[in-house]
Amino acid sequence: MQKFQNVLKDIRTLSLDQLKDYFSSIGDKPFRAKQVYDWLWSKNLHSFDEMTNLSKPLRENLTRDFFINPIAVDLLQKSTDGTIKNGVKLHDGLLVESVLIPTESRSTACVSSQVGCSLNCEFCATAKLKRMRNLEVAEIVDQVALIDRQSKEYFDRPLTNIVFMGMGEPMMNYKNVVEAIHKITKPEGLGMSPRRITVSTSGIPKMIKMLADEELKVKLALSLHSAIEHKRNEIMPFSEKFPLTDIMDSLQYWYQKTGSPITFEYCVWKGINDGDEDIKALIKYCRQVPSKVNLIQYNPIGEGKFDHRSIAAEEKYVRELEKAGITIVVRKSRGSDIDAACGQLANKSAE
């Protein structure tokens, strides 16, 4: 049995079994652990005083021995297209951003996994920020619960989808992201469907294989942007450590283990990857594993190197991929007027 010392501890770092040990250590019944766990993870409650099925003395014990560190909305911004961006303050004063993206039939939460980012993608505003730390499990779950409440308040429906496409590289905070997904999807947590969750990565082969072995039933998206090695390395310099052949090997492993096709996220920039050779390389890469392509609209971050693709270049990508039998979807930008669009999250609201 775990010993509990007189040192305040974040209660949301305890497992259900550890909570049971705690209640046994103070002479209470272990079933109290399930009650508290339900308040914390299913109802996303942040105050012991509101745990109404617990006695006052027991709530006082919890207040004495533990604390809860909820996130707080520092600034909420609304886009003209309905998108909502939350500038989220963490318990140590650091800031991240998360986004609610509504459509006619869906409400999608775009959540962050790190404060800043570990990588150096040239086109991404978040990559310009120093990585301060990984988000804790509860901080990730809190973002989802917050956006679920906002979707119900503003659009009269619960959250339908979750994408790990906010600030940070999810695979660089692997343990906490996986545990957060468990908390989000299990019946004793938020109870959301794992098939509605997409984990987006810039491509770390070892971690993609590990995620496949977790059997989480989530979807996988790869930020690709070029299937030509030297071009991808220029766009995403860190990728020099992870050749496209190694990434493809991990994607094939993913599909073999999960049966879930991969989504390739792909921006086209004028004069960078808008040529015929770029399209041919992408088609060749896609044919190696069941997949589809999301052609993403570029959202400027003030860097002159990257410029919008021409309409002709976009149409040619669509035409050639469809001719090759590859599904391609053109994604329009959402929330760009409040810097909430893909690649724009950089805590500008906190400046």
N, C-alpha and C positions, 0 to 999 in steps of 0.2 A: 504494500500500500504506500502511495506517495505521501510524504510528510509535507505539511503546509506550514510555512514559517510566517511570522508576523511581518511580512513584506508585501506591500500592495502589488498586485499582479493583474495584467489585462485578462479578464475572465474569458475572452474570446480566443485566447491561445490554448485553452484547455480542451481536451477531447471529452466525449461523453463519459468514458470510463474514468478519466481524471476528476471530472465533476462528481461522479459517484464516490470516489475516494475522499473527496473533500467533505461531502455531507456525512460520510461515515466518521470522518475524523472529528467532526463537531457534534457527534452523537445524534444526527438526524437520519431520516430514512433515505436510502439511495434513490428511491423513485423521484425525489425532489430534483435530481439531476436532469431527468427528462423534462420536467416542467420548465426549468431554467433554460435548458438547451432550446426548447421550443420558443420561448420568448426571444432568445438571442438570434436564432437562425431562421426560424419560420416566420415569426412576426417582426423580425429586425428591430426589436425594441432596444432603446439605449439608456433606459433608466430602471434601476432596481425598484424604485418606489412605485412604478407602474405595473409591477408583476403581481397582479391582484389576487392570484390564488396562493400566494405565499403569505405567511404570518408576518406581522410587523417586526417581531424579534429576528426572524430569519432574514428579512430584507435588511435589517440593521447589520447582521453578521456579514452579509454579502458586501454591503457598503464599506464595512470595516476592512475586509480582506481583499477586495477586488476593485478595479475600475473598468470603465468602458470608454474606449476612444472612438467616438463616431466621427465621420466626416461632416463637414458643414459647407453649405453653399456660400461662397464668398461673393460671387457675382453671377447672376442669371441674365443671359442675353437671348432675345428672341429674333429670329430671322424673318424676313418678309415671306419666306416659303414655309414657315411653321417650325423650322428646326430650332431646337433649344440647346444652348451651350451653357454648361455649368462650370464655373471656375470653383473648384473644390479645394477647401483648405483642410489640411491634415492636422493631426494632433500636435505635430512639432512645428507648425507654421508653414510648412512647404505646401506648394500648390500643384495641382494637376487639373486637367480638363476632361470632361466627359460630355457626350452629346446624345440628345434624343432626336432621332430622324423619323418623322411621320410621313406616311404615304396614305393613300385612300384606304388601304386594307391592312397596313402594318405599322407597328411602332418598333423601331430598332434602337437599341442602346449601343453606342460606341464607347467602350470603356478603356481606361488606361491601366497599364500594368507596372510602369516605372515612373519615377519622378525624373523627367528628362529622358535620355535615351543612351544606350550603350554603343550604338552604331553611328555611321557617318554618311548616310545617304545624302547626296548633294542637293536633291530637290525638296527635301523635307525640313520644315521649320523646326520640328521637335528635335531633329538631329543636331541643330545648332546649340541646343541646351546641354549643359553638363549633366551627366547622370548623377543624381544625388543619392538615391537609394531605390530599392525595390519596394513596391507596395506590399503591405501585409494582406493576408487572406481576407480579413474583415473589411479592409479598405476597398478591396475589389468588389466584394459582395455588397457593401454599402452603396456603391455606385449603381449597381443593378437595381437594388431595392428603391433607391431614390428615383431613378428614371421610370421605374414601374409606377410609382406613386404619381409622378408628373404626367405620365401617359393617361392614367385614369382621371386626373384632375383636368387636363387640358383637352383630351381627345376622347374621353369617356370609354376607354378600353384599356385592358392590361397590356403590358409589354409582350411582343410576339417574338422578337429576335434579339440576339446579342452578338456583337462582333468585337473581338479583341483587336481593334485597329486604332485605338487611341494612342496616347503617349507611351513610348517604350516598345521594346521587343519582348513579346510574351515568353519566348523560349529562353531568354536571359533571366527570367524570374520563374523558372519552370515549376519548382515545387509549390510555390504559393498559387500560381495560376491553376494548376491541376487541383489543388485542394479547394480553391475557390469554386471551380466548376462542380466539384462534388457537393459543396454547400448550396450552390445555385440549383442543382438538378435533383438532389435526393428528396424523397417525400418529407423527411424530417427537417429539410432546409426550405428553400423557396419553391421547390417542386416544379421547376420549369423544364421543358423538354430539352435534352442534350442535342437533339437533331436540329434545334433552332439556334445553336451556338456555332459560330465560326471563329477559329483561331487563325489569325493572320501572322505569317512569319516572313522575314526577309531571307530565310533559307539557311538553317543550321542542321546539316544532315543527321548528325548523331541525335539531336533533340527531336527531330521529326520521327525518327524510328522509335524513340522512347515514348513519344506521345501515341504512336500507333499501338504500342504494347499495353497502354493504359486501358484500352477498350472503353473509352469514354463515350463513343458514339457521336462525337462532335464532327464538324466539317473542318476542312483544312484549306487555307488560301495561301498562295505564295506570291509575294511581291517580286515580280520578274523583271519587266521593263525592257529587257533585251535578252535574246537567246544567243547572242554573239558574245563570247567570253570577254574580249577586251573592252567592248562597249559597256557591258554590264559592270565591269570593274571600274570604269570611269564614272558611271552613274552612281554606283554603290561601292565605294573603294574597299570596304571591309570584305567584300565577296571574293577578293583575291585568295582568301584562305579556304574558300568553299567552291571548288570548280563546279560548273554546271553538270558535269557527268556524275559527280558525287551526290549532288542534289537530286538528280533524276533517279539515281539508285535508291535514295531514301523515299522518294515519291512512289516509286514502284513497290517498295516495301509497304508503304502506307496503304496503297490500294489493295495489295495482297492480304494484308491483315484486317482491313476495315471494310473493303468493298465500296468505299466512298470516293467518288471522283474528286479531283483537285480543281480548284479555281485558280487560274493565273490572273493576277492583277497587273494591268499593263497600261502605262501612260505612253502616249506618243508625243515626242517633241520635235519641233521643226529643226531640220538639219542635224538631228542626233540619231533618231531611230525611225525615220519615216521613209526609208528607201525600200526598194524591191528586195534587197538582200536581207533586210530586217524581217520582212513578212515571211520570206521563204524559211529563214532560220526558226521563226516562231512556229510555223506549221510543222516543221520537222520535229521540233521539241515536243509539241503537243501530241503528236502521233505516237509517242513512246509510252503514254499512260492515259487512261480515260480522264478527260479534263474538259473544261470550258474556259473561255477567256472573258474577263470583264475589262472592257476598254474604258479606262477611267479618265475623266476630264481633269486636266492639270489645273491646279490652283496656285497662282503665283505667290511667292514668298519674298519677293523683292530682289531675287537673284537674276541678273541679266542673261545668264548662260542658258536658261530654259525658257522656251517660248512655246505658245500654243501650237498644236498641229493645225494644218490647213484642213478645211472640210474635205478637200480632194483626197488627202492622205488618210483621213478617217474612213471615208467611203471605200477606198481601195483596200484597207485592212479588212473591213467588213465583207466586202465582195470576195476577196481571195480566201479568207478563212471559211466562209460559207461554202464556197466552191470546193474546198478541201474537206467538207463535211464536219467542220469543227464549229461547235456552238460559240457564238460571240454575242455579248450583250454590251451595248453602249450605256454606260452609267453617267447620268448627268450630275453635275455638282450640286450639293445641298449645303446651305448655310454659309456660303462664301462671303456674304456681306457682314458676317460677324466673326470671320476667321475660324469657322467651325468645320470647314470642309476638309477632305482628305489631305493630309500633309501640312495643314495650317496650324495645328494645335501647338502653341508656344507660349501660353500664359500671358498673352498680350493684355488681357483684361486686368492683370495684376500690376501693370506698369503705372 
